Amino acid sequence: ADFVAARDREFLAALTALGVDPRKVVMNGFGHGRIVNSQATYANVDSLIQASFEQLGDPAGGVTYHSMSWLDAHVDHALSGTVLRDKCTASGASDAGGCTFYQSDLYRVDVPELSLPDTPKMPVPADLNPRKIKPAPGPETARLRAALDEYRYSDPQAGRYGIGWNYSVKRYFEFASSDAGMSDYVHD
């Protein structure tokens, strides 16, 4: 629980650095690996996303939802992406642009310097409108770098340990902080 709470603090600090109001972030309480490791099923995740739709609004009605891609090799990412994709399709939001999916560089075919070994790589089919997004130079890039730095920040008295950068996916953060990594891949 302490580990998950520390990761959540990093995540919320990174969102704050990007200008997101952390009070508007919905977190459903599943820690790393716990969605698939018997704590949740498709039906559990579906009910959590449905509750978000009811609380925040339906994606077909103008609210945008973001998730990791169902094509992602990480099982937690894939399950949450699958459920959101299915719910967005059922609500008609897929055609309205109300759902966007991110595919981590760690699992992309075309980023061999970063790819995790022995991980199946899933290319995004062209009909899903894959695209690379890049922050504008200046303040937008500075905010992104500040957000990435939140995963490196360590202050044990404040419950911050730099877990993301130092202990989890250091290669990802090093790459993402570089000029080459200042981009992301999304699809519909």
Helices and strands as residue ranges (DSSP letters): H 2-18, G 22-24, I 35-39, H 42-56, G 59-61, E 65-68, H 75-91, H 93-96, E 99-102, G 105-107, G 126-128, E 131-133, H 139-150, E 154-155, G 156-158, E 160-161, H 163-163, I 164-168, H 170-177, E 184-187
